[in-house]
Amino acid sequence: MATADLVEMGLIDVKLGDFIEIGEGPKGTRLVVDVLEVTLTSDKVNASLATNDGADWGTVSEDGTIMSLDVRFTLKTDDGAFIYVEYGGRANLNKGLAATAPTFQTGSEKYKWLNTVQAVAAGQVNFDTKQLIYRLYEVKVAPEEGLV
C-alpha cells in the first residue's frame, strides 16, 4: 500500500465576516460566510488576502451540526505573487472544529511547487471573535515496494 505522511506547512489565520443564510435548497441549507482577512504564514510562503473574493459557500446538515465547506480565495505573497486557494471539508459547528483539503494554483515560478501539493488542514474557530486558525500540512505520499 502507498503510505502518507503529514508535513507541517504553516498556519492560515482567517477573519470571518457575515454569516448569510440563503435557506433550504436541494443540497441542504446554504450558508455563505464572508472571508474578510486571511494570512498564510510559513517558512516558504507568506501571503495575505489579495482581493475581496473570499467566501465559504457551505451547506449545513439538517440538524445544524455539520457544515460541508466550499471555500475559495486569492492570496498575494509578500513578494507580489498570486495564489488561488480552494478547499472542501467538514466543520463540526458544535465543537468549532474543521478538517479541510486545500489545493493551490499559481503561475509564479517561485511558488509553482504549490501546484503539486495536496494539503490538509485542521482548523479551530472562535465564533465570538470570528477568528479561524488552520494548521496546514502537506500530504507526502510514498510508494510501497512490491505492492503493484
Steps between C-alpha positions, in 0.01 A plus 500: 500500500608851439564693818455863596672731744386845604765772488404826671495795259388789718194683633202656326332770709152601380271783610142410417231753411125471475322166502221525242240223503361453149251236607411141422599378156558168327834448679388616846497838667738730313712724723736754346778624729709798393877467535624847599868434570740211445867462577713200412818483703769239440871462441443485119198727440368812666182642348176682575159541338545670163141585409154500649415172322524279809202307632372164612194383307417221744202283568378412847360164605134467590577493874728806471814331635712431190594740223637381165757760402559650155762773549689709244726805524804659338820578689779742414846411628726750669703511175199560272397155369136390490382163631144374458387272785197275509389231739216282607459331831278455801446722803345392827304812594442385860871448567637778277735257323562451129692259276576617146700403190648813336651517152689790344538655154767749398692605193794626705826316431606545862182342641421256217581210734166579672317380187609144587403512868198327646462650843281428799419744774369471855305808603351648812258794504391745768148600396501798740809664346442342155864387491584168332849356511614201295817301547597412142672175396633365172406137432820318393409175322759224459477170312522166672745259340340192344143625538416510132 
